[in-house]
Amino acid sequence: MDCKEFNGLIQDFLNDRLDEMKLSEFLSHIEECEDCRDELRIQYLIYEGLARLEEGATFDVDKDLSDYMQLQRKRLSSREGIKLTAIASEIITTAAFVIVLFVVLFYQ
């Protein structure tokens, strides 16, 4: 992912609208690119910070953004776990079908 593509995904990231692949790429890029981290920080400040400040709530942009990114990492991990569970379930179902088919054909 290049910086231009990254910048185009920031709003989708902040609104939790990235699929697993894009979220994984986004999180990997943010860890490697200081310029994009700065851009994300600025947009997060605008997106979240101004709303909180208008409500009179306290806001620590660095801590809150770090917490949000950690939440997104956990969501990505959960999504990947669900995907692996679905794949395992399909494999088990297919194996059971093959075994039943083999038994039916073998005992005829």
Contacts in CASP RR format, 6 or more apart in sequence:
PFRMAT RR
TARGET T0000
AUTHOR 0000-0000-0000
METHOD contacts of the structure
MODEL  1
MDCKEFNGLIQDFLNDRLDEMKLSEFLSHIEECEDCRDELRIQYLIYEGL
ARLEEGATFDVDKDLSDYMQLQRKRLSSREGIKLTAIASEIITTAAFVIV
LFVVLFYQ
1 25 0 8 1.000
1 26 0 8 1.000
1 28 0 8 1.000
1 29 0 8 1.000
3 29 0 8 1.000
3 33 0 8 1.000
3 35 0 8 1.000
3 36 0 8 1.000
6 26 0 8 1.000
6 29 0 8 1.000
6 30 0 8 1.000
6 33 0 8 1.000
6 36 0 8 1.000
6 39 0 8 1.000
7 36 0 8 1.000
7 39 0 8 1.000
9 18 0 8 1.000
9 22 0 8 1.000
9 26 0 8 1.000
10 39 0 8 1.000
10 40 0 8 1.000
10 43 0 8 1.000
11 43 0 8 1.000
11 47 0 8 1.000
12 18 0 8 1.000
12 22 0 8 1.000
13 23 0 8 1.000
13 26 0 8 1.000
13 40 0 8 1.000
13 72 0 8 1.000
14 43 0 8 1.000
14 44 0 8 1.000
14 47 0 8 1.000
14 48 0 8 1.000
14 68 0 8 1.000
16 72 0 8 1.000
16 75 0 8 1.000
18 26 0 8 1.000
20 76 0 8 1.000
20 79 0 8 1.000
20 80 0 8 1.000
20 83 0 8 1.000
23 72 0 8 1.000
23 75 0 8 1.000
23 76 0 8 1.000
24 76 0 8 1.000
27 69 0 8 1.000
27 72 0 8 1.000
27 73 0 8 1.000
27 76 0 8 1.000
29 36 0 8 1.000
30 36 0 8 1.000
30 37 0 8 1.000
30 40 0 8 1.000
30 69 0 8 1.000
40 65 0 8 1.000
41 61 0 8 1.000
41 62 0 8 1.000
41 65 0 8 1.000
44 61 0 8 1.000
44 64 0 8 1.000
44 65 0 8 1.000
44 68 0 8 1.000
45 61 0 8 1.000
48 59 0 8 1.000
48 64 0 8 1.000
48 68 0 8 1.000
49 59 0 8 1.000
49 61 0 8 1.000
49 64 0 8 1.000
52 58 0 8 1.000
52 59 0 8 1.000
53 59 0 8 1.000
END
